[in-house]
Amino acid sequence: MVQNSSGIIPTGGIKLIECPRDAMQGIHDFIPTKVKVNYLNALLQVGFDTLDFGSFVSSKAIPQMKDTAEVLEQLEMGSFKTKLLAIVANVRGAEEACQYEQIAYLGFPLSLSETFQQRNTNKTIAEAFEQLTIIQGLTVKNDKILVVYLSMGFGNPYGDPYDVAYIEEFVSKLKILGIKIICPSDTIGISNTENITYLFTNLIKRFPEIEFGAHLHSNPSVALEKIEAAYQAGCRRFDGAIKGYGGCPMAQDELTGNMATEEIIRYLESLSINLSIDKTKFASAMKLSSEVFPS
């Protein structure tokens, strides 16, 4: 693999989305704003396609993200190509996020599980679709793109309905609304190579015009095989968090970490895929992460 003089490896069609917001949101002790800003500014220099940096949600629900607007004001976007994504859970949050020119993407969690939708956003799935429809209109009006995360995308522990046909029904509705990016999300780490392969193969074949991403939580011991399954099934958009920090605080008491970004990079590079990552800056961000997250 050949790097140019700047240390940047040319892109090979893969989109890497770094998710420090997902890594931070479940931490009980508040991470000081300045610490967040320093870490995010370091990540902006790495060369990720997108940085999931914060969320405009109720501070009662996710107190760790109450300073997102303040953090945003201090980010050094400069000439970096990385785009910003903020999570919203309702129209109010979307309206606030749309005020910021720096934000390119709004992410909306839509659960395949009725139980988890209520637990995560205090809404039914039908109510969430109503909110999503309005939010899609806001993003179009404000020249932003809506990314829909299908929570409990690989099954749920509540006994709620789940199969590929059920998911395809959701995707069909989202397609009608004009949603272009959809990410099945393994909220509690129950995906495996079989259902990852089956889901992405079927969705990508049926909806070729939609960009599907993998937002997988996992135990480290099986992370690599999950990444491989998603890639071999045709997925080219991967969410991760350095060192696998984080997990969804609304899912269960014991958090299952995010897919470690370094594992995603290691797998893709083993295939000689070129990535637009500055390896020196990535190493610096890895080192800095130990100052942000508890050991």
N, C-alpha and C positions, 0 to 999 in steps of 0.2 A: 504494500500500500504506500503510495507516494504522496507526501505532503508538499504544498508549495511553501514559499519562503515565509509566509505569514503564520505557518503552522496550521492553517485551515485545511481540512480534508474536504474535497468537493462533494456536493450532495449526490445521492443516488436514488432520489425519488421517495425516500423514507421521511416520514414526519415524526420527530421526537417531541413529545410534549412533557415538559418537566412540571411536576405538581407540588410545589412547596406548600400551597394552601391546604391540600389534602394531607400533607405530612404534619402540618402545624395544628390543624383545627381540633384535634382530639386531645391535645396536651393541656393538662389542667392548669398549670401555672402560666400566667400571661407572659408571653415573650415580648420584651420591650420593643417598641416601635423601631428604634434605631437599629436594634439587632436584626429585625426583619428586613429593614431597608438595606443594610450592608450585605446581607445574604442574597437578597433579590438582585441587587446591583451586580454582584459577582456572577449570578446565574445569567444575567442578561448578556454578559460578555462571552458566554460559552458557545453560542450558536444554535441553540434549540429553535425549532420552528415556533413553538408557543410556550409561554410561561403562564401556568394556572396560578396566579399570584395572590388572589384574595376573593372575598365574597361580600355581596351586599345583602345580608340576611339579618334577621333579628339578633341583636347582641345577647338577648336572653337565651336564644337557642345555641348560638355559636359565639361565646364571648371572646374567644381568641381572635376573631376576625373583626372586632368592633372598630379597629383603627385602619381599615382598608383604605378609606379615602385619604387619610393622613399619610399612609405609606405611599400611595400612588403619587402624591404631590412631590415626593422626594426621590422617585425613581429616575435614574439617568438613562433615558432612552437613547439619546445620541443618534448615531448612525447604525445601531445594531438592528439586524433584520428580525429579531425575535418579536413576536406579537403577544399582546397581553390578553388573557382570558379571565373573566370574573364570573363566579357562580352567583346565580339569583334563584330565588324560590317562589317569587310572586311578582306581580306587576309593579308594586312599589319599588322593589329592589331593582327591577329592570329599568324603570324610569330614572332612578338615581345613577345606575351604571352608564346609561346612554348619554349622560351629561358629559362624560369624559372622552375627549378625542383620542386619548392614548389607548383606550380599550378597543380591541378589534373584535373580540368574541365574547358573547354571553353564554354561559353554560347553564342548562336547566335540568335538574334531576327529575326524571319521570319514571316512577316505579312500575314494574310489571306485577308487583305484589300489592294488592289492596291494603294489606296489613302494614306493609312498610311505607307506603305512600302516606298513610295516616300518621305513622310514627315519625316520618322524616319531615313532613311539611304540614301536618294537621289538616290534610285535604283528602278527599276521595280521588280516585283516578280520573273520574269524570270532571271534577272540579279543577284538577291539575291540567287537563286538556283545555279547559276554558281559559285558564291563565296563560297557558302556552300559546294559544291562538293569538291572544292580545300581545304577548311578548314578541312573537314573531313579527307582528305588524310594527311594533316599536323598533325592532332591529333593522327591518327593511327601511323604515322612515329615516333612521339615524345612521345608515350606511355601516351597519355592523352585521355579524353573522351569528346565528344561533346554533349552538352545539347541544344536542339532546343526549343526555346520559340515561340509558335504560338500566336503572338500578335493579338489583336482583336478576341480572341478565342471564344467569346460568342456573337458576333455581332459587328456592327460598326455603327457610326452615319452618314456615308457618302453615304449610299445607295448602297454600293458594295455588290456583291454576298455573301451569307452566308447561309449554312445549313449543316447538319451532313454529307451528301454525299460529299459535297465540301471539308470538313475537312478530311474525310477519304481518298480522293484523294491525299491530301497533305501528309498524314501519310504514304500512300502506297509508294509514291515517296521517302520519308525519309527512309523508311524501306529498300528499294532497295539500298540506299547509305550506309546502315549499322548503322543508327542512333538508339541508344538503349534507350535514354531518351528524352521524348517529354512532354512539359508542356504547355497546353492550358492556355493562359494568359488573364485575364479580365482587359484589359488595362485601361478602363474608368469606371469600376464599374457597368456595366449594367447586369451582370449575376444575375440569381435568382435560387431558389431551383429547378424549373422545368428544365431549360436548363442545369444546372450543372449535375443534375441526369441523364438526357437523354444523354448528351455528354459523360460523363465518363462511363456510363453503356455500351453504344454502342462501344466506342473505346477499352475499356478493353476486351470486349467479342471478338471483331474482331481481335485485335492484342495482344494476351496474352503474346507474347515474348517481348513486349515493356513496359518499365516503364513509366507510365504517372503520371505527377505531377500537382498539383493545384497551380497556381500563381494567386491569386485572390485579386483584389482591391475592397474595399468596404467601405460604410458608416458604422460606428460602430453599428448602430441600427439593421442591418441585418447580421452582420458578423457571428454570431454563427450559424444561420440557413444555411448559405452557407458552412461553415466548415462541418456541419453535413451531408448536402446533398452530398458533395464530398466523405466523408468517407463511408457513407452508399452505395454509388455507386461503391465502391471498391478502391478508391484512397488511397494510403498509403505514398505518398510523398507530403509534404506541405511546401510552401514558406511563410515566414512571416517576419515582421519587428517589433521589440519591440515598443510598444505603437502605432503601426499603422502608423508610420511616412512614408512619401514619396509618390511617384506616378510618372507617366511618364511625363516628361516635354514636350515631343513632341506630346502628345495626345490632350491636350486642355489647356485653360488658368487656369481653376480651377482644381487643382489636387485632385483626389480621393485617399485616403491613402491606404497603403498596409494592408493586413490582419494582425491584431495584434498578435504577437507570443504568448503572454500570453493568448489570447482567444483560440488559437489552443491548447495550452497545457491544459488549463482548460477543454475544451471539451473532449480531449482524456483521461485525468485523470478521468473524470466523468464516463468513461466506464471501469475504472480499468485497463487501458492499461499502461504498464510499459514503461517509457521513460528514455533514458540515459542522463538525465539532472541533473547537480549538482544544486540543488535549491538555495543554498547559493550563488554560483557564479552567478546564473541567477539574483537573487535579487540585487547583486552588479552592474551587467551590466545595469539593469533597472534604478538604481539610477544614474549611470554614464551617461546614455543617455540624461538626462536633461542638461548636460553640453555641449553636442554635438549639439543638435537640438534646434532651437528657440521655445519658448513657444507660 
